[in-house]
Amino acid sequence: MECPGKYDIFVSKWYPESMLKDRFSFDRRLGIGATAEVFLAFERSSGEARALKVFSPLVLSDQETVKRVQAEIEALRKLQHP
């Protein structure tokens, strides 16, 4: 599914009407893979840009995969942008 530039309704092939639309304003899709999509989004409260990775619900139904995703999140939180 194509992302048409800036929009307030979250368009994802897995979450057509996401609960995230209240927290984020989605700008565009940055990438898509077999298990997830990544979007450029802006947090509504602060205006800060975020890269938001949205996983397929099927991927997250496996506990081992959930553990790997959680480890990825923790690793990404430790990164410092110059």
N, C-alpha and C positions, 0 to 999 in steps of 0.2 A: 504494500500500500504506500503510495507516495505522500510525502509531507509537503504541503503547499506553503512554504515560508512560515511567517509568524502567524500563530493561531492560538486561541485559548482553549480549544477542545482538543484533548490529547488523542491523537490518531496513531494507534499501534495495531499491528495485526493480531495481537493477543488481548489488548484492552481498549476497545473502541471508545468507551466512555470511562476513563480512569478516574479513580478517587483522587489522583494526584493533581488534577486540573485546578483544584482549589488552592493548592500550595504553590504550583509552578505555572509559568507561562511558557509554552513550548515554542521554540524558534524553528528548529529543523532537525531532521534525522541526520546523525553523523555516520552511522553505520548499522549494518544488520548482518546477523549470522544465523546459524542453525538453531541456536538456543536463546539468543537475546537481541535486543535492539538498543542502540545508544542514541540519545537525543541531547541537543543543546537546549537547556531550559534555564529560565531565570526564576529565582525564588521571589515570590510576590512580596513577601514581608521586607526583604533586604535589597532586592534588585540584583543580587549576586548571580553570576553565571555558574551553572552546574552542568556537568556531563552526567546524564541520568541513564543508567543501564536497566532495562526492563526485561526480565526473564520470562520465558514461556512457562505457563503454569505446570505443564507436564514435567519440565526440568526440575522444578522446585518441589515436586511430589516425592522425590527420592531423598532420603535423609543424608546420604553421603554427599550428594550434590549440594544440598543446603549447607553442609559443613564447609565444603570447598568455597562456596559463595561467601560465607561469613568470613573465612580466612582471607579471601581476596579483598573484602571490604576493609578489614582491619589493616591489611598491608597498604591499601590505597590511602587510608586515613593518615598514615605515617609520612606520606610523601609531602615534600615542601616545594612549592612552585617558586621559581626565582623572582 
